[in-house]
Amino acid sequence: MKQKNYYKNQARIHKALANESRLMIVDKLNEKESSVGELTEMIGLDQSTVSKHLSVLLSAGIVDYRKEKNVVYYKLLTPCIIDMFDCACKVLDK
């Protein structure tokens, strides 16, 4: 049997993904590394909201960032997380 921390960490990841906007951000970052400004344009939210969502995803270990001059670029750390999206769609199709 797996340790309790395993399930606790799984729940933390799922909680971070349990938001429509964060799912959209993860999907966009699966396509390409992006700045907050680019993500703001792509998903139609204001910059402060996108930054807050990115902070949640960063804390969960789903995304990471790098700085280039005055711009921060975010990337998806584990693209296999998209497999969870595909699995959820299969559940919805039943």
N, C-alpha and C positions, 0 to 999 in steps of 0.2 A: 504494500500500500504506500502511496506517495505521502510525503510529509505535508502537514497543514500549511506550511509556508508556500508550497507549490500552488495550492488552491487560492491562497490569499493573493499571490502575485498574479495568477490568472484573472482573478476578479478585478484587480487594479487595472489591468490592461483592458478588460472588457468595459469597465466604467469609463475609461478614457475614450473609448470608441463609441460609447452610448450617447452620441449626439450627431444629428444630421450634418451639421456644419463641419464637425471634425472628420466625419466619414468623407465628406467632399474634399477636404484638405488632404487627407491621406491618399485619396484617389488621384488628385492632381499631382501630389508629390511622387506618386508611383510613375507618372509620365515623365516628370523632369524636376530637377532641383529648382526651387523658386524662392524669390524674395517675398517679404510680407506684402509689398506693393503689388507684385504680380498676382499673389493669391487673392488679395482684396479685389482686384479687377475680375479675376476668374470666377469667384464665387459670389460676388456682389454684396459683401459685408463691409462694414467700416474697419479701418485699420486697427483700432484698439480692440475690437472684438476678435479679429483674426489673430492678433498677438496673444490674447488671452487663451484662445483655443490652442495655439502653438505651444504655449507654456504648459498646458495640460498634457499634450502629446509628448513634449520634451521630458517632463517629469516621469512619465510612464515608460520612457525609453523607446518610444516608437519612432521619433524623429531626432535628428541632430542638426547642428548648424555650423556654418563657417562664416567668418567675416572677411569681406573684401572691400577695403577702404571704408566707406560709410554705409555699405549695404550688407545686410545679413541674409545669407542664403540657407534655406532649410532643405533637408533631404530625408527621404524615408530610409530608416536604418535596416529594416527587414521587409523587403518587398513581398515575402511570402504571406504577409498579413492580408494581402489581397485575396488569398485563398479563402480566408474567412468570409469575405464578401460573397464570393462565389457559392460557398456552402450555405450562407444565409438565403441567397436567392433560390437555391434548390428547396429549402424548407418552405419558402413562400409559394413556390410553384405547386406544392402538393394540394 
